[in-house]
Each structure stands twice: as structure tokens, then as C-alpha cells.
Amino acid sequence: QVQLVESGGGLVQAGVSLRLSCAASGSIFTIFSINSMGWYRQAPGKQRELVAHITKSGITSYADSVKGRFTISRDNAKNTAFLQMNSLKPGDTAGYYCHALGALEGWGQGTLVTVSS
């Protein structure tokens, strides 16, 4: 199993930036096998949705709602993924969850992002 630990959430005002981090740990084989990493979010009363995704080679994709504002990146040497969130809006308020997929799959426990107007 892949263990994922997120950090960086918080309560912010609209328009500011936050950077989320996701550190992966596990066996050497498990970590080396991770291909894709992604960030999902789930707002109260809504389904979990994919926010951004990045492959091991650095190919990225984004939800339309965050394109141009959020940037996903990863440091393969440190087994860490990041989500830079700029120009935050109240609609971005949600629990943000890191996901990794390789030989095994893992989910983080989530970090809460609250954006006030």
C-alpha cells in the first residue's frame, strides 16, 4: 500500500494562494511503481472530483474549473506531489485528497481548504 500525507490546507480569503503537498511513502518497489498522482476534492454534499493529475513523465491535466489557476507538479526524487492554487475562490472550498496509482493505489487523509469571500 502507498501511504500519502497531505499538508498545506487552511482558511484563506478569496484571491490568495495556497500550496498543497503530498508526500508518498512505502516500500521501494511501491514508490518506484507510482505512475500517476492526482489531487481530488470533495465539497460538502458533493461528489469527489478530480482537480489535477500528473504522470511520472510530467504530463498534466486539469479540471476546467481550475485551469489557469492551479498547477500540479511532482518531485520524483522526493516522492512528493504539489498543488499550487492561485486566485482562490469560495467555490474552491473543499477537502483536498491526494491519490497515487502504480502497482498499488493509495489515498491521503485529506486536507481542508476553506476560502472566504
C-alpha positions in Angstrom: 0.0 0.0 0.0 1.1 3.6 -0.7 0.9 5.9 2.3 0.1 9.5 1.4 0.2 12.5 3.7 -1.1 15.9 2.6 -0.3 19.2 4.1 -0.8 22.9 3.3 -4.5 23.5 3.7 -6.1 26.3 5.7 -8.5 29.1 5.9 -7.8 31.9 3.4 -9.5 34.9 1.8 -10.6 34.8 -1.9 -7.8 35.8 -4.2 -4.9 34.5 -2.3 -2.7 31.4 -2.9 -2.1 28.1 -1.2 0.3 25.3 -1.9 -0.6 21.7 -1.0 1.9 19.0 -0.6 1.6 15.2 -0.7 4.4 13.0 0.5 4.3 9.4 -0.5 5.9 6.6 1.4 6.0 2.8 1.3 8.3 0.1 0.0 10.9 0.9 -2.6 9.1 -1.1 -5.2 5.8 0.6 -4.3 7.2 4.1 -4.6 9.1 3.4 -7.7 6.0 1.9 -9.4 3.9 5.1 -8.8 2.9 6.4 -12.2 0.1 8.9 -11.7 -0.5 11.2 -8.9 -3.5 13.4 -8.6 -5.5 15.8 -6.4 -9.2 15.3 -5.9 -11.5 17.5 -3.9 -14.9 17.0 -2.2 -17.1 19.8 -1.1 -19.9 19.2 1.4 -22.8 17.5 -0.2 -21.0 17.0 -3.5 -19.2 14.1 -5.1 -15.4 13.8 -5.1 -14.0 15.3 -8.3 -10.6 15.2 -10.0 -8.8 18.5 -9.8 -5.5 17.8 -11.4 -3.4 14.8 -12.4 0.2 14.3 -13.3 2.1 11.3 -14.7 5.6 10.2 -13.8 6.8 11.8 -17.0 5.2 15.1 -16.2 2.1 15.1 -18.4 -0.6 17.1 -16.6 -4.4 17.5 -16.9 -6.8 19.8 -15.1 -10.5 20.2 -14.4 -11.9 23.0 -16.4 -12.8 24.9 -13.2 -9.2 25.3 -12.1 -7.3 25.6 -15.5 -5.1 28.7 -15.4 -5.3 29.0 -11.6 -3.9 25.7 -10.3 -0.7 24.0 -11.2 0.2 20.4 -10.3 3.9 19.3 -10.1 5.9 16.5 -8.6 9.4 15.8 -7.3 10.0 12.2 -8.1 13.3 12.2 -6.2 11.4 13.2 -3.0 8.2 11.2 -3.8 6.2 14.3 -3.4 3.4 16.0 -5.4 2.3 19.6 -5.1 -0.7 21.6 -6.0 -0.2 25.3 -6.3 -3.5 27.1 -6.1 -3.7 30.7 -7.1 -6.6 33.1 -7.2 -8.6 31.0 -4.9 -12.4 31.3 -4.9 -15.1 30.4 -2.4 -16.1 27.7 -4.8 -12.7 26.0 -4.2 -13.7 25.3 -0.6 -13.4 21.5 -0.1 -11.4 18.7 1.4 -8.5 18.0 -0.9 -7.2 14.5 -1.3 -4.0 13.2 -2.8 -4.2 10.0 -4.9 -1.4 7.8 -6.2 -1.6 4.9 -8.6 1.0 2.4 -9.5 1.4 -1.2 -8.6 -0.8 -0.3 -5.6 -3.2 2.5 -5.0 -3.3 5.0 -2.2 -5.3 7.9 -0.8 -4.3 10.6 1.6 -6.4 11.5 4.6 -7.3 14.9 3.1 -6.5 18.5 4.0 -9.2 21.1 4.3 -9.2 24.3 2.2 -11.7 27.0 3.1 -11.9 30.1 1.0 -13.9 33.0 2.4 -15.3 35.8 0.3 
